[in-house]
Amino acid sequence: MRSTDPLPFAAPTTDNRTQSRDAAIAWASAVVARPDIVYLDTETTGLDGRAEIVEIAVIDNTGRTLLDTLVRPDGIIPYEVVRIHGIDDEMVAGAPRWPEVYPALLDLLRDRTVIVYNAEFDYRLVNQMNRRSGYPTCAGQWHCAMKQYAAYATDWHARYGNYRWHKLGVALARFGHPPNGHRARADALAKADAIAVEVGLASDRDKPAASLTVAGRKRLELARALATEPRLLLLDEVLAGLNPSEIRDMIPVVRGLCDRGVTILMVEHVMQAVMSLCEDIHVLAQGKIIAQGTPQQIAGNPTVIEAYLGHGAAKRLQGQTQTGASHA
């Protein structure tokens, strides 16, 4: 099982919280666009090492149901569990057992990235069922939406020294969705909806890419690149054609990629983005590098000012600065 990015273990500052949320948004942006994504959820007889799956559902990134079935367990379903998800022994009496369900599930998960709200729990339950039936461990890339939502919500838990984990219903309520009813297919659909809302694409989930706005296509382009899980990402004027508010909304997404360890080489003319995102800047003018340094160094570099604002601009700005200082 491949886990998601670790969360901080020290009480976060405001900057840490912003970076954590931006990273969660960037993760969700990638999830929304990946064609290999599936969402999985289960209902079970309990939580411990003897618990069994009694229902499992899988949907794809368009919301299409790939699997939605009850599963007949070997044991009984405890009354207190029935009160939670509503699945009792009578309902599963005629349902297929795990050996009949798992081959189809395995085909659906093969070469897929699996998004689960509580990935560690569902991954453990799937493999508990496999051990009971003599199947090998189910591998693959399983991502935990619950931990990502914890990073997005930034509700610090002092006792555990980490961001607080929330139930799926809490996350849905945060995004204005009704309770999901504690059934597997509804939970899987709810995860997809929550991620889409998180990146601002909820109303566009079922639209073809060609119908998206310029800003929507830019976010989709970025998400498709992220689907390859790169360590180095080249962004060539990804903000070109966006209006100021769209640029403002995109900057946290790009910053979140850096925060989760992706190195970014950006070719960009939008100075708002360059100055707020870059740690090291190379300025290219007429085919030559004319300056290199931090954003602060570049902003005060006379050669750069001349290249952008024209001959004599650096001297004029220096004169205005001196005049302002004398009046102060």
C-alpha positions in Angstrom: 0.0 0.0 0.0 1.3 3.4 -0.9 0.5 6.0 1.8 -0.1 9.7 1.3 2.2 12.5 2.2 2.9 12.7 6.0 1.4 15.5 8.1 3.4 17.7 10.4 4.0 16.6 14.0 4.5 20.0 15.6 1.8 22.6 16.2 1.6 24.4 12.9 2.0 28.1 12.3 -0.4 30.0 10.1 2.0 29.6 7.2 2.2 25.8 7.9 -1.6 25.6 7.8 -1.7 27.5 4.5 0.9 25.2 3.0 -1.0 22.1 4.2 -4.2 23.3 2.7 -2.6 24.2 -0.6 -0.9 20.8 -0.8 -4.3 19.1 -0.1 -5.9 21.1 -2.9 -3.1 20.2 -5.3 -3.6 16.5 -4.5 -7.3 16.8 -5.1 -6.7 18.6 -8.4 -4.6 15.7 -9.6 -7.2 13.2 -8.4 -10.1 14.9 -10.3 -8.2 14.7 -13.6 -6.7 11.2 -13.5 -8.4 8.7 -15.8 -7.2 5.8 -13.7 -8.8 6.9 -10.5 -11.5 4.7 -8.8 -13.2 5.4 -5.4 -13.9 2.5 -3.1 -15.9 2.1 0.1 -16.9 -0.8 2.3 -19.4 -1.6 5.0 -18.3 -4.2 7.6 -19.3 -6.3 10.6 -16.9 -4.3 12.8 -13.5 -2.8 13.2 -11.2 -5.5 14.6 -9.1 -8.2 13.1 -12.1 -10.5 12.8 -14.3 -8.0 11.0 -15.7 -9.0 7.6 -16.9 -6.9 4.6 -20.7 -7.1 4.0 -20.9 -4.5 1.2 -18.4 -3.0 -1.2 -18.7 -0.4 -4.0 -16.4 1.0 -6.6 -17.0 4.0 -8.9 -14.9 5.6 -11.5 -14.0 9.3 -11.9 -17.1 10.0 -13.8 -19.4 8.7 -11.1 -20.1 5.5 -13.0 -20.7 2.4 -10.8 -18.2 -0.3 -11.5 -19.1 -2.6 -8.6 -21.9 -2.4 -6.0 -22.6 -5.6 -4.1 -23.5 -7.1 -0.8 -21.1 -9.8 0.5 -22.2 -12.7 2.7 -19.9 -13.0 5.7 -19.0 -16.2 7.5 -20.2 -14.8 10.9 -23.3 -12.8 11.9 -23.7 -9.1 11.7 -23.8 -7.6 15.2 -27.0 -5.6 16.1 -25.0 -2.5 17.0 -23.4 -2.5 13.5 -26.8 -3.1 11.8 -28.0 0.1 13.5 -25.2 2.1 11.7 -25.4 0.9 8.1 -28.7 -0.9 8.0 -27.4 -4.2 6.5 -28.6 -7.3 8.4 -28.2 -11.0 8.1 -31.4 -11.4 6.1 -30.2 -8.9 3.5 -26.9 -10.8 2.9 -28.3 -14.3 3.1 -28.4 -14.7 -0.7 -25.4 -12.5 -1.4 -22.1 -13.8 -3.0 -19.3 -14.7 -0.7 -15.9 -13.0 -0.9 -14.3 -15.7 -3.3 -17.1 -14.8 -5.8 -16.6 -11.0 -5.4 -12.8 -10.6 -5.2 -11.8 -11.7 -8.7 -14.1 -9.0 -10.2 -12.8 -6.4 -7.6 -9.2 -7.4 -8.5 -9.8 -6.7 -12.2 -11.3 -3.3 -11.4 -8.4 -2.3 -9.2 -5.6 -3.6 -11.4 -3.4 -0.7 -12.6 -5.7 1.8 -10.8 -5.1 4.4 -8.2 -7.7 3.8 -5.4 -9.1 6.7 -3.4 -10.7 5.7 -0.1 -11.8 7.9 2.7 -10.1 5.8 5.4 -7.6 4.0 3.3 -5.8 2.2 6.0 -9.0 0.6 7.4 -10.5 -0.5 4.0 -7.1 -1.8 2.8 -6.8 -3.8 6.0 -10.4 -5.2 5.6 -9.9 -6.2 2.0 -6.8 -8.1 2.9 -8.4 -9.7 6.0 -11.0 -11.1 3.6 -8.2 -12.2 1.3 -6.4 -14.1 4.0 -9.6 -15.8 5.1 -10.2 -16.9 1.4 -6.6 -17.8 0.6 -5.9 -14.9 -1.7 -2.6 -12.9 -1.8 -2.4 -9.4 -0.5 -4.1 -6.8 -2.6 -1.5 -4.3 -3.7 -1.7 -1.0 -5.7 -1.7 2.7 -4.9 -4.3 3.4 -2.2 -4.7 7.1 -1.2 -6.4 8.3 2.0 -8.9 11.1 1.4 -9.5 11.4 5.1 -5.9 12.4 5.8 -6.0 14.8 2.9 -9.2 16.4 4.2 -7.4 16.7 7.6 -4.7 18.6 5.9 -7.3 20.8 4.2 -9.3 21.5 7.3 -6.1 22.2 9.4 -7.9 21.4 12.7 -5.0 20.8 15.0 -5.3 17.9 17.6 -2.9 18.8 20.4 -3.1 15.3 22.1 -2.0 13.4 19.0 0.3 16.2 17.6 -1.3 16.1 14.2 -4.3 17.4 12.2 -7.6 16.0 13.4 -9.2 13.2 11.4 -12.9 13.9 10.6 -15.7 11.5 9.7 -16.9 11.6 6.1 -20.2 13.2 7.1 -18.3 16.1 8.6 -16.3 16.6 5.4 -19.5 16.4 3.3 -21.2 19.0 5.6 -18.2 21.3 5.2 -18.9 21.3 1.4 -22.6 21.6 1.8 -23.5 18.0 0.9 -26.2 16.0 2.7 -25.4 12.9 4.8 -24.4 9.9 2.7 -26.5 7.3 4.6 -23.6 4.9 5.4 -23.8 2.7 2.4 -20.8 1.8 0.3 -21.8 3.2 -3.1 -23.1 6.4 -1.5 -19.8 6.8 0.4 -17.7 6.3 -2.7 -19.8 8.9 -4.6 -19.5 11.2 -1.7 -15.7 11.0 -1.7 -15.6 12.0 -5.4 -17.9 14.9 -4.8 -15.9 16.2 -1.8 -12.7 16.2 -3.8 -14.3 17.9 -6.8 -15.7 20.6 -4.5 -12.3 21.1 -2.9 -10.7 22.0 -6.1 -13.6 24.1 -7.4 -14.6 21.7 -10.2 -17.7 20.2 -8.6 -20.1 21.7 -11.2 -17.7 20.6 -14.0 -17.2 16.9 -13.1 -19.4 15.5 -15.8 -18.5 18.0 -18.5 -16.1 17.2 -21.4 -12.8 19.0 -21.2 -13.6 20.9 -24.4 -16.5 22.7 -22.6 -14.3 24.0 -19.7 -13.3 27.7 -19.4 -9.7 28.7 -20.0 -9.1 28.6 -16.3 -10.7 25.2 -16.0 -8.6 23.8 -18.8 -5.4 25.2 -17.2 -6.3 23.4 -13.9 -7.0 20.2 -15.9 -3.7 20.5 -17.8 -1.8 20.8 -14.5 -3.7 17.9 -13.0 -3.0 15.7 -15.9 0.7 16.4 -15.5 0.5 15.6 -11.8 -1.1 12.3 -12.6 2.4 11.0 -13.6 3.5 11.8 -10.0 6.6 13.8 -11.2 9.5 14.8 -9.1 10.3 17.6 -11.6 7.6 19.5 -13.4 8.0 22.1 -16.2 5.3 24.7 -16.3 5.5 26.7 -19.5 3.3 29.8 -19.1 0.6 27.8 -17.3 -1.0 31.2 -16.2 -1.1 32.7 -19.6 -4.6 33.9 -20.6 -6.0 34.0 -17.1 -7.4 37.1 -15.5 -6.1 38.4 -12.2 -8.6 36.6 -10.0 -8.0 33.3 -11.8 -4.2 33.8 -11.3 -4.8 34.4 -7.6 -6.7 31.2 -7.3 -4.1 29.2 -9.2 -1.0 30.3 -7.2 -1.9 28.3 -4.1 -2.3 25.2 -6.2 1.2 25.6 -7.6 2.6 26.4 -4.2 1.1 23.3 -2.8 3.0 21.1 -5.3 6.3 22.6 -4.0 5.2 21.9 -0.4 4.7 18.3 -1.2 8.2 17.9 -2.7 7.8 18.5 -6.4 10.5 20.6 -8.0 9.1 23.1 -10.4 10.8 24.8 -13.4 8.5 27.6 -14.4 8.6 29.7 -17.6 6.4 32.6 -16.9 5.7 36.3 -17.7 3.2 36.9 -14.9 5.3 38.7 -12.3 2.7 38.3 -9.6 3.2 34.5 -9.8 7.0 34.7 -10.3 7.6 36.9 -7.3 5.3 34.9 -5.0 6.2 31.4 -6.0 9.9 31.3 -7.1 12.9 30.9 -4.8 15.5 31.4 -7.6 14.9 33.4 -10.8 16.7 33.5 -14.1 15.7 36.5 -16.3 16.0 35.9 -20.1 16.0 38.8 -22.5 16.6 38.6 -26.2 18.0 35.1 -25.9 20.4 35.9 -23.0 20.3 35.5 -19.3 20.6 39.0 -17.9 20.1 38.3 -14.2 19.9 35.6 -11.6 18.8 35.8 -7.9 16.1 35.8 -5.4 12.8 37.6 -6.1 14.0 40.6 -3.9 17.3 40.8 -5.8 15.6 40.6 -9.2 13.0 43.3 -8.3 15.8 45.8 -7.6 18.1 44.8 -10.5 18.7 47.8 -12.8 19.3 45.6 -15.8 16.0 43.8 -15.3 14.1 47.0 -14.8 15.6 48.5 -18.0 14.6 45.3 -19.9 11.0 45.4 -18.7 10.3 49.2 -18.5 12.6 50.6 -21.1 15.8 52.7 -21.2 16.2 55.1 -18.3 13.6 53.4 -16.2 16.0 52.3 -13.5 17.4 55.8 -13.1 13.9 57.3 -12.9 12.8 54.8 -10.3 15.9 55.5 -8.3 15.2 59.2 -8.4 11.7 58.7 -7.3 12.9 56.6 -4.4 15.4 59.3 -3.3 12.8 62.1 -3.6 10.4 60.0 -1.4 13.1 59.4 1.1 13.9 63.1 1.4 10.3 64.1 2.0 10.0 61.4 4.6 
